Amino acid sequence: MNLLESIKMAFSSLAINKLRSFLTMLGIIIGISAVITITTIGNSISKTLNNTFDQLGDVKLTIYPEIRDDYEGKYPDTDDDTLTLEKVQGLVEQHPNELTYSCNEAYGGADIVNLKGETFKALMIGVSGDYFDPPQFKKQIIQGRAPSNADNIGNKHTCLVSDIFCEQYFGSADDALGKTIRFEVNNQGNINLTIVGIMEYTDLEKSEMKINTTKNKLDIRTYVFFPYNTMLEAKGLSPKETILHSAQIGWTSSCDSETAKKYIEDYFEDIYRNNDTWQIAIYDSQEEMGMITTVLNVITIAISIIAAISLIVGGVGVMNIMLVSILERTREIGVRKALGALNGDIRSQFVIEAVIICLTGGTIGVLIGVLNGVLLSKVAALLLNNMAAEYAEYITLSVQPSIPAIIISLAFSMLTGLIFGYYPAKRAGNMNPIDALRYE
């Protein structure tokens, strides 16, 4: 008897007792569906985090001074210890076509008198041109542009304001571009800046700034971004005198993160070679994202292994039903042997039946597992939109079933059928045909 005939007979046998066949598969279905659901959730979380991270576009290295691990004593704070703008610019100047930098600093609160003579406030932020490189900023700019690196180098008096600022000052954002506004900055003096761009706040920023809950628009304090060097000029400072708490280092298409790290390490190792107290540390958000993904994968695998234990219970159920099936079909086995069927033919028939039971159950379990993942993602999206709508635009939910997990699960279900079906099949194949024909 060939393989195709054995498979047809196996399906015919299973069709005779549909309910019993389904109940036999149930353990396999539950085990496989649990594994696929867990791996789908784990993969989807990892994919969602990666998609959200990519959307935010935060692909810069953050550098900052920190105390050396082996230092003991008081923490001095001299010019040699601090991170200055001059040092950062020196790093970029060594690799002008590969590295970029960005930094920002609050200049102070400003009082502005609008066209109606009403006073409102804004917070002045000095930023370098590369500060606006990440995609999320570019999406928020609805008119004009952000202060550029050329504006920064040339100490230009340009600025980027919000649409809310335009409503506060002009009444609307229609004719704001190109207008020059006088800002009276607290304890810093006055500065005139020309509007070159208008941005729109995200829902999250509006929530944090309580923009949606403030009834009087003049009570809202928005941000005004202008070139960093222009801010330094207004303060009467030079890059050498400007101390930074941190700075962001980016790279161009001709470079990558690992090469950028190497450049940073080599540059600051030379500067801090004789400094026994301080060193420059590098924070890589992508590296942290990789660590989070690794932890999620380990947890997913661990829980999946626990869930897979239920497949053993399902396998025991398959063996039990196969033993019952052999007893019920003893006379059939005797007739087949009397007609010339070999022990291997009988054995292969029952092994194939066990494998088909497990494989069918595994396939159903995979479909249920994937469906569970899709349903859970829909529930997550619904909860996100209802309970944390301000975060929704930052989070890109993604359902990502694990293809390796599906393949391994189906292979494991087939293996379960082979292992737990072999003993009953061997027992059926070793039956004495005369005893089988006499069996009542």
C-alpha positions in Angstrom: 0.0 0.0 0.0 1.5 3.3 -1.0 1.6 6.6 1.0 -1.3 8.2 -0.8 -3.6 5.3 0.0 -2.5 5.4 3.6 -3.3 9.1 3.8 -6.8 8.5 2.2 -7.5 5.7 4.7 -6.4 7.9 7.6 -8.8 10.7 6.6 -11.6 8.2 6.1 -11.0 6.8 9.6 -10.9 10.2 11.2 -14.1 11.2 9.4 -16.0 8.3 10.8 -15.6 9.6 14.4 -15.5 13.4 13.9 -16.1 14.4 17.5 -13.6 12.0 18.9 -11.0 13.1 16.3 -11.6 16.8 17.2 -11.3 16.1 20.9 -8.1 14.3 20.2 -6.8 17.3 18.4 -7.9 19.7 21.1 -4.7 19.3 23.2 -2.6 19.9 20.1 -4.7 22.9 19.1 -4.5 24.5 22.5 -0.7 24.0 22.8 0.1 25.3 19.3 -2.3 28.2 19.4 -0.8 29.3 22.8 2.7 29.2 21.4 1.8 31.1 18.2 -0.3 33.7 20.2 2.7 34.3 22.5 5.3 34.5 19.8 3.0 36.8 17.7 2.5 39.1 20.7 6.3 39.2 21.4 7.2 39.8 17.7 4.4 42.4 17.3 5.7 44.3 20.4 9.2 44.3 19.0 8.1 45.3 15.6 5.9 48.1 17.0 8.8 49.4 19.1 11.1 49.4 16.1 8.5 51.0 13.8 7.8 53.7 16.4 11.5 54.3 16.9 12.1 54.6 13.1 9.2 57.0 12.8 10.6 59.3 15.5 13.9 59.2 13.6 16.0 59.4 16.7 19.2 58.1 15.2 21.8 60.2 16.9 24.4 59.5 19.6 24.2 61.5 22.8 27.5 62.4 24.4 27.9 63.8 27.9 30.6 64.0 30.6 30.6 61.5 33.4 32.8 60.5 36.4 35.2 57.7 35.7 34.3 54.4 37.4 37.6 54.1 39.2 37.6 57.7 40.6 37.2 58.2 44.4 37.0 61.6 45.9 35.4 65.0 45.4 34.1 66.0 42.0 36.1 68.9 40.6 34.5 70.9 37.8 37.1 72.8 35.8 37.2 73.8 32.1 39.1 70.6 31.3 36.3 68.5 32.8 33.3 70.0 31.1 32.0 69.4 27.6 32.1 72.6 25.6 30.6 73.6 22.3 34.2 74.2 21.0 35.1 70.6 21.7 32.0 69.3 19.9 32.6 71.5 16.9 36.2 70.3 16.9 35.0 66.7 16.6 32.7 67.6 13.6 35.5 69.7 12.0 37.7 66.6 11.9 35.0 64.6 10.0 33.1 67.4 8.2 31.5 65.1 5.6 30.6 62.3 8.0 29.5 63.8 11.3 27.0 66.4 12.3 26.0 67.8 15.7 23.0 69.4 17.4 22.4 71.0 20.8 19.8 73.2 22.4 19.6 75.5 25.3 16.9 77.6 26.9 17.7 81.3 26.4 14.9 82.5 28.7 11.2 83.5 28.9 10.2 86.4 26.7 7.3 89.0 26.9 5.7 89.8 23.6 3.3 92.6 22.9 0.9 91.6 20.0 -0.7 93.9 17.4 -3.6 94.6 19.8 -1.3 95.7 22.6 -1.9 92.5 24.6 1.1 90.8 26.3 1.8 87.1 26.2 4.8 84.9 26.9 7.1 82.5 25.0 10.1 80.4 25.9 13.2 81.1 23.7 15.2 78.1 22.7 18.6 78.3 21.0 19.2 75.3 18.6 21.8 74.3 16.1 20.7 73.7 12.5 20.9 69.9 12.7 18.5 69.9 15.6 15.6 69.8 13.1 16.9 66.8 11.1 14.7 64.1 12.6 11.6 63.5 10.5 9.1 64.3 13.4 10.2 67.9 13.3 10.0 68.2 9.5 6.4 66.8 9.7 5.4 69.5 12.2 6.6 72.4 10.0 3.5 73.5 8.1 4.9 76.7 6.5 8.4 77.9 5.6 11.4 76.2 7.2 13.4 75.8 10.4 16.5 77.8 11.2 19.2 76.2 9.1 22.8 75.4 9.8 23.7 78.3 7.5 21.6 80.6 9.8 23.5 79.2 12.8 27.0 79.7 11.2 26.0 83.2 10.1 24.4 84.3 13.4 21.2 85.1 11.6 18.2 86.5 13.4 15.7 84.0 12.2 13.2 81.9 14.2 10.6 79.2 14.0 7.3 79.8 15.8 4.1 77.8 16.3 0.7 78.3 14.7 -0.5 79.2 18.2 2.1 81.9 18.5 0.9 83.4 15.2 -2.7 83.4 16.5 -1.5 85.1 19.7 0.4 87.8 17.8 -1.3 88.2 14.4 -4.7 86.6 14.9 -3.8 83.9 12.3 -0.8 82.3 10.6 -1.7 83.5 7.1 0.7 86.4 6.8 3.2 85.6 9.6 6.2 84.5 7.4 8.8 87.2 6.9 7.6 89.4 9.8 10.1 90.6 12.4 9.1 90.5 16.0 10.7 92.1 19.1 11.2 89.8 22.0 11.8 91.2 25.5 13.8 88.4 27.1 13.8 88.3 30.9 17.2 89.3 32.3 18.8 89.0 28.8 17.7 92.2 27.0 15.8 92.5 23.7 16.2 90.7 20.5 14.6 91.1 17.1 13.9 87.9 15.1 12.3 87.3 11.7 9.9 84.4 11.3 11.1 82.0 8.6 8.9 79.0 9.6 5.7 77.9 11.4 5.3 74.6 13.2 2.3 72.7 14.5 2.4 71.0 17.9 1.6 67.3 18.1 -1.3 66.0 20.3 1.2 64.8 22.9 2.9 68.2 23.1 -0.5 69.9 23.3 -1.4 67.6 26.2 1.9 68.2 28.0 1.6 72.0 27.5 -2.1 71.9 28.5 -2.9 73.8 25.3 -6.3 72.1 24.8 -7.4 72.8 28.4 -6.5 76.5 28.4 -9.4 78.7 27.5 -7.5 82.0 27.0 -4.9 81.6 24.2 -2.8 84.4 25.7 -2.1 82.2 28.7 -0.4 79.6 26.6 3.4 79.8 26.6 4.8 78.3 23.4 8.4 77.7 22.1 10.3 80.0 19.8 13.4 78.4 18.2 16.3 80.5 16.9 19.9 79.8 15.9 22.2 78.7 18.8 25.1 81.0 17.7 22.7 83.9 17.6 21.8 83.1 21.2 25.5 83.0 22.2 26.0 86.3 20.5 23.1 87.8 22.4 24.7 86.5 25.6 28.1 87.8 24.7 29.6 84.3 24.8 31.9 82.3 22.5 31.8 78.5 21.8 34.8 78.0 24.0 32.9 79.5 27.0 29.7 77.5 26.3 29.4 74.5 28.6 27.0 71.8 27.4 25.3 69.2 29.5 25.1 67.0 26.4 25.2 67.1 22.6 23.8 64.9 19.9 26.1 63.6 17.2 24.6 62.5 13.9 26.1 61.0 10.8 25.7 61.3 7.0 25.1 58.5 4.5 28.8 58.0 4.1 29.2 57.0 7.7 27.4 54.7 10.2 26.8 54.6 14.0 29.7 52.3 14.8 32.2 54.5 12.8 30.7 57.6 14.5 31.3 56.0 17.9 34.9 55.2 16.9 35.5 58.8 15.9 34.0 60.1 19.1 36.0 57.7 21.3 39.3 58.5 19.6 38.7 62.3 19.7 37.7 62.5 23.3 40.2 59.9 24.5 42.9 62.2 23.4 41.3 65.3 25.1 40.6 63.5 28.4 43.8 61.3 28.4 45.2 63.0 31.4 41.9 63.6 33.2 41.6 61.2 36.1 38.1 62.3 37.0 36.0 62.8 34.0 35.4 61.1 30.7 32.9 61.4 27.8 30.1 58.8 27.7 28.1 57.8 24.7 24.4 57.0 24.8 23.1 55.0 21.8 19.3 54.7 21.7 19.5 52.1 19.0 21.7 49.9 21.1 19.2 50.2 24.0 16.4 49.4 21.6 18.4 46.2 20.6 18.7 45.3 24.3 15.0 45.7 24.8 14.3 43.5 21.7 16.6 40.8 23.0 14.9 40.8 26.4 11.5 40.5 24.8 12.7 37.7 22.6 14.1 35.8 25.6 10.9 36.2 27.5 8.8 35.2 24.5 10.9 32.0 24.0 10.7 31.1 27.7 6.9 31.5 27.9 6.6 29.6 24.5 8.5 26.7 25.9 6.2 26.6 29.0 3.2 26.7 26.7 4.6 24.0 24.5 4.6 21.6 27.5 0.8 21.3 26.8 1.7 19.5 23.6 3.0 16.6 25.6 -0.5 16.4 27.2 -1.9 16.5 23.7 0.5 13.8 22.6 -0.6 11.5 25.4 -4.2 12.0 24.3 -3.3 11.0 20.8 -1.6 7.8 22.0 -4.6 7.0 24.1 -7.1 7.5 21.3 -4.9 5.5 18.9 -4.8 2.6 21.4 -8.6 2.7 21.6 -8.8 2.9 17.8 -6.6 -0.2 17.4 -8.8 -2.2 19.8 -12.0 -1.1 17.9 -10.4 -2.1 14.5 -8.8 -5.3 15.6 -10.9 -7.4 13.1 -10.1 -4.9 10.3 -6.4 -5.4 11.1 -6.8 -9.2 11.0 -8.6 -9.1 7.6 -5.9 -6.9 6.1 -3.2 -9.2 7.3 -5.1 -12.2 6.0 -5.2 -10.5 2.6 -1.4 -10.1 2.7 -0.8 -6.8 4.4 2.7 -6.6 6.0 3.4 -5.5 9.5 5.0 -2.4 8.1 1.8 -1.6 6.1 -0.3 -1.7 9.3 2.3 0.2 11.3 2.6 3.0 8.7 -1.2 3.3 8.4 -1.6 4.1 12.1 1.5 6.3 12.3 0.2 8.3 9.4 -3.2 8.6 11.2 -1.5 10.0 14.3 0.6 12.4 12.3 -2.4 13.7 10.4 -4.3 14.2 13.7 -1.4 16.2 15.1 -0.7 18.1 11.9 -4.3 19.1 11.4 -4.6 20.2 15.0 -1.3 22.1 14.6 -2.6 23.9 11.5 -5.8 24.9 13.3 -3.7 26.0 16.3 -1.5 28.2 14.1 -4.6 29.9 12.5 -6.1 30.5 15.9 -2.8 31.8 17.3 -2.4 34.3 14.4 -6.1 35.3 14.7 -5.6 35.9 18.5 -2.6 38.1 17.7 -4.7 40.2 15.2 -7.6 40.5 17.7 -5.2 41.6 20.5 -3.7 44.2 18.3 -7.2 45.6 17.5 -7.9 45.7 21.2 -4.6 47.4 21.9 -5.3 50.0 19.1 -8.8 50.6 20.5 -7.4 51.1 24.1 -4.7 53.4 22.8 -7.0 55.6 20.9 -9.5 55.8 23.8 -7.2 56.0 26.8 -4.0 57.6 25.4 -4.9 59.4 22.2 -2.1 61.8 22.5 0.4 59.0 22.1 -1.3 57.3 19.2 0.5 59.3 16.5 3.9 58.2 17.9 3.0 54.5 18.1 2.7 52.4 14.9 1.0 49.1 15.9 2.2 46.1 13.8 1.1 42.5 13.9 4.0 40.3 13.1 3.5 36.5 13.4 6.7 34.6 13.8 7.3 32.5 10.6 10.0 30.4 12.3 7.7 29.7 15.2 4.9 28.6 12.8 7.3 26.3 11.0 8.8 24.9 14.3 5.3 24.4 15.7 4.0 22.5 12.7 7.2 20.4 12.7 6.8 19.7 16.4 3.2 18.7 16.0 4.3 16.2 13.3 7.0 14.9 15.6 4.5 14.5 18.4 2.3 12.4 16.0 5.4 10.2 15.2 6.5 9.7 18.8 3.1 9.1 20.4 1.7 7.3 17.4 4.5 4.8 17.0 3.9 2.6 20.0 0.2 2.0 19.1 1.1 1.5 15.4 3.8 -1.0 16.3 1.4 -2.8 18.6 -1.2 -3.0 15.7 1.5 -4.2 13.2 2.6 -7.0 15.6 -0.9 -8.5 16.0 -1.4 -12.2 15.1 -3.9 -12.2 12.2 -5.7 -15.3 13.6 -6.1 -13.8 17.1 -7.3 -10.5 15.4 -9.9 -12.3 13.3 -11.2 -14.1 16.5 -11.4 -10.8 18.5 -14.9 -9.8 19.5 
